[in-house]
Every structure is written in structure tokens, then in C-alpha cells.
Amino acid sequence: MHRLLRIIDVNLNRSQEGLRVCEDIVRFILNDRKMLRSFKSLRHKVGALAKRIYGKKTLVHPRGGQGLMVLKSRNVKRDVGKLTTYREGRRKNIGDVFRANIQRVKESLRVLEETSKLLDRRISQSFKTIRFRVYELEKKSRVKLEAILHHK
């Protein structure tokens, strides 16, 4: 269970962080209020699912519980995948940043969908629903972002 919790924890963080990056690009580059609300809503839905996985309490609940168990499962010092890859350091523009982060979100949601099946099939289905909403939002936002980047 400890290793499963590590996978879930890292992918919850990864998906929410990636959604936040996309959200800020939509907010400050595209200036699109509707897309901003969509990204923010998805990020909050992932957060709500995290709370369901961790229990009703927050991740760092002082009296323990599963949330603390997940937190204790983190091992950043020994994480063999924590180093930045060559490609991560080679972003050319905000479009590259957006593409990398939306891809990170989709991949992490897929991992969450699969691994959460071992805990709760309804939560797994919710991650799947969010993943497909991300696909739709990606198409809309990338079209608009590419238009802005190529017309400067």
C-alpha cells in the first residue's frame, strides 16, 4: 500500500501543479475568463478527489490517518526520477510551457485513474471524466494560444 500511495501522491501533485501552470497561462497570456474558470474548476475537482482519497481531513492532518500516511510515503531524497531531464530545460516559449504541462496533466490523470481503481472505482471514474475534459480544454486553449504566438 505504501508504494501505491507514493504513486497517487506524486500524481495528485503533478496534475494540480500542471493545471495551475495552464491556468496561469490562460489567465495572463490568453486573457480568457471562461477557459480560466474551466482550468480552475478542474484543478479544484482534482483537489476534491484528493481529499476523498486521503479522507475527510486535509493531507497534513495532525492526528494522522491516511492523509498523513500518504505524506509519510514521500521520499524526495531517494526518488530516482526527480532529476530534470534535458528536454525540461529547453522550453523556447510559453507555448512549449503550456504543451509540456497539459501533457503532464493528462498523463498524471491517467495514472490516477488506473491506480485509484485499487481504492475506489467511483474515484477512478471521476479521474477519467476529468481527463476527457482536459482533452477538450486542451484543444480549445492550444488553438487560441498558437494563434497568439504565431501572430506576433
C-alpha positions as CSV (number, residue, x, y, z in Angstrom):
1,M,0.0,0.0,0.0
2,H,2.9,2.4,0.8
3,R,4.2,2.3,-2.8
4,L,0.7,2.7,-4.2
5,L,0.2,5.8,-2.0
6,R,3.5,7.3,-3.3
7,I,2.3,6.9,-6.9
8,I,-1.0,8.5,-6.1
9,D,0.6,11.3,-4.1
10,V,3.0,12.3,-6.8
11,N,0.4,12.2,-9.5
12,L,-2.1,14.3,-7.5
13,N,0.7,16.9,-7.0
14,R,1.7,16.7,-10.7
15,S,-1.8,17.1,-12.1
16,Q,-2.7,20.0,-9.8
17,E,0.7,21.8,-10.5
18,G,0.3,21.3,-14.2
19,L,-3.3,22.6,-14.2
20,R,-2.1,25.6,-12.2
21,V,0.6,26.4,-14.9
22,C,-2.0,26.1,-17.7
23,E,-4.5,28.1,-15.6
24,D,-2.0,31.0,-15.3
25,I,-1.1,30.9,-19.0
26,V,-4.8,31.1,-19.9
27,R,-5.3,33.9,-17.4
28,F,-2.3,36.1,-18.2
29,I,-1.5,35.2,-21.8
30,L,-4.9,34.4,-23.3
31,N,-6.9,36.6,-21.0
32,D,-9.7,34.2,-21.3
33,R,-12.1,34.2,-18.3
34,K,-14.1,31.2,-19.5
35,M,-11.1,28.9,-20.0
36,L,-9.6,30.2,-16.7
37,R,-12.7,29.1,-14.9
38,S,-12.6,25.7,-16.6
39,F,-8.9,25.1,-15.7
40,K,-9.6,26.3,-12.1
41,S,-12.6,24.1,-11.8
42,L,-10.7,21.0,-12.9
43,R,-7.9,21.8,-10.5
44,H,-10.4,22.1,-7.7
45,K,-12.1,18.8,-8.7
46,V,-8.7,17.0,-8.5
47,G,-8.2,18.6,-5.1
48,A,-11.6,17.3,-4.0
49,L,-10.8,13.8,-5.2
50,A,-7.5,14.0,-3.3
51,K,-9.5,14.8,-0.1
52,R,-11.7,11.8,-0.8
53,I,-8.7,9.6,-1.2
54,Y,-7.0,11.0,1.9
55,G,-10.2,11.0,3.9
56,K,-12.2,14.0,5.1
57,K,-9.2,15.7,6.7
58,T,-6.5,17.6,4.9
59,L,-3.4,15.9,3.7
60,V,-1.4,17.0,6.8
61,H,-3.9,16.1,9.5
62,P,-2.1,16.4,12.9
63,R,-3.7,13.3,14.3
64,G,-2.6,11.0,11.5
65,G,-4.9,9.0,9.3
66,Q,-4.5,8.0,5.7
67,G,-3.5,11.6,4.7
68,L,-0.5,11.5,6.9
69,M,0.3,8.0,5.8
70,V,0.4,9.3,2.2
71,L,2.6,12.3,3.3
72,K,5.0,9.9,5.1
73,S,5.2,7.8,2.0
74,R,7.0,10.6,0.2
75,N,10.7,10.1,-0.2
76,V,12.1,13.0,-2.2
77,K,15.7,12.3,-1.3
78,R,15.6,8.8,-2.7
79,D,13.3,9.5,-5.7
80,V,15.1,8.1,-8.7
81,G,13.0,10.2,-11.0
82,K,13.4,13.6,-9.5
83,L,16.2,15.0,-11.7
84,T,15.3,17.4,-14.5
85,T,15.6,15.9,-18.0
86,Y,17.3,17.6,-20.9
87,R,14.0,18.4,-22.6
88,E,12.6,20.1,-19.5
89,G,15.3,22.7,-19.6
90,R,14.7,23.5,-23.3
91,R,11.4,25.4,-23.4
92,K,11.5,28.0,-26.2
93,N,8.3,29.9,-25.5
94,I,5.1,30.0,-23.5
95,G,3.5,27.5,-25.9
96,D,6.2,25.0,-25.1
97,V,5.5,25.5,-21.4
98,F,1.8,25.0,-21.9
99,R,2.2,21.9,-24.1
100,A,4.5,20.3,-21.5
101,N,2.2,21.0,-18.6
102,I,-1.0,19.9,-20.3
103,Q,0.7,16.7,-21.3
104,R,1.9,16.2,-17.7
105,V,-1.7,16.7,-16.5
106,K,-3.1,14.1,-19.0
107,E,-0.5,11.6,-18.1
108,S,-0.9,12.0,-14.3
109,L,-4.7,11.8,-14.6
110,R,-4.4,8.5,-16.4
111,V,-2.1,7.2,-13.7
112,L,-4.6,8.3,-11.1
113,E,-7.4,6.8,-13.0
114,E,-5.7,3.4,-13.1
115,T,-4.2,3.3,-9.6
116,S,-7.3,4.7,-7.8
117,K,-9.2,1.7,-9.1
118,L,-7.5,-0.2,-6.4
119,L,-9.0,2.1,-3.8
120,D,-12.4,3.2,-5.2
121,R,-13.8,2.7,-8.6
122,R,-16.0,5.8,-8.4
123,I,-13.0,8.0,-7.8
124,S,-11.2,6.3,-10.7
125,Q,-14.2,7.1,-12.9
126,S,-14.1,10.7,-11.8
127,F,-10.4,11.0,-12.8
128,K,-11.3,9.6,-16.2
129,T,-14.1,12.2,-16.6
130,I,-11.6,14.9,-15.7
131,R,-9.0,13.6,-18.2
132,F,-11.5,13.7,-21.0
133,R,-12.5,17.3,-20.1
134,V,-8.8,18.2,-20.2
135,Y,-8.6,16.8,-23.7
136,E,-11.4,19.1,-24.8
137,L,-10.0,22.1,-23.0
138,E,-6.5,21.4,-24.4
139,K,-7.8,21.7,-27.9
140,K,-9.6,25.0,-27.4
141,S,-6.8,26.6,-25.5
142,R,-3.9,25.4,-27.7
143,V,-5.7,26.7,-30.8
144,K,-6.1,30.1,-29.2
145,L,-2.5,30.1,-27.8
146,E,-1.0,29.1,-31.1
147,A,-2.9,31.9,-32.9
148,I,-1.5,34.4,-30.5
149,L,2.1,33.1,-30.7
150,H,2.2,33.0,-34.5
151,H,0.7,36.4,-35.0
152,K,3.2,38.4,-33.0
